[in-house]
Amino acid sequence: MRGVDRLASRFGIWLWNGRRRLGLYLWSGLLVAGLVGLAVNGVALIAAKLADADIRALATGRDVAVEPDAAPALLHARTLHLLSRDRITEAEVLGVRLVRAGVPELEAGYRLTLGNARLRRAFTLIETARLNEAIPEVALAKVAYRAALAADPGRYDAKVNLDISMRLVRDLPRGDGDETGDPEARPRRVWTDLPGLPRGGP
């Protein structure tokens, strides 16, 4: 019986030690997982703060290089910065990435601002009588406004600007023939009446 008792005692000790080892392994694993989680969260927090700083810089007019895989909010800020400076082609490259991110509010803001940039370019061309170049810009502005409304149907600015762009092409002069004949039959130069585009004296 003593041999059996000794065997049982040894088994009990082994079992107890095994449980202690298992507990140690579990606690060690939890500790490692916690440290990894802290590191990941720390990196994410730092990245978020850097992104916020870049967004603020872009909002104040300072140009900041942005990677194509940056956060959607940062891509949005960069596209708005570029569009405000008529750098439409560069903005559209980042805009593709922004649209793929699937954030409707940011996409709508980008599309609206893109349409505005196209319309501003069209106004500049109209003022220099380059009507054949202005019409495609107006058409692209309409596409952008419709896309903004598709992303955010309640976007009032996009509705108003789409209406303006649709009237603009309809009322543009169509050539030398429009400048003669009955003045009442001539297309009205609506771009001289648009808000934000003052003409004449005070």
Secondary structure, DSSP 8 states (H G I E B T S, - for coil): -HHHHHHHHHHHHHHHHHHHHHHHHHHHHHHHHHHHHHHHHHHHHHHHHHHHHHHHHHHTT------TTS-HHHHHHHHHHHHHTT-HHHHHHHHHHHHHHT-HHHHHHHHHHHHHHHHHHHHHHHHTT-HHHHHHHHHHHHHHHHHHHHH-TT-HHHHHHHHHHHHHHHHS--SGGGGSS-GGGS---GGGGSTT---S--
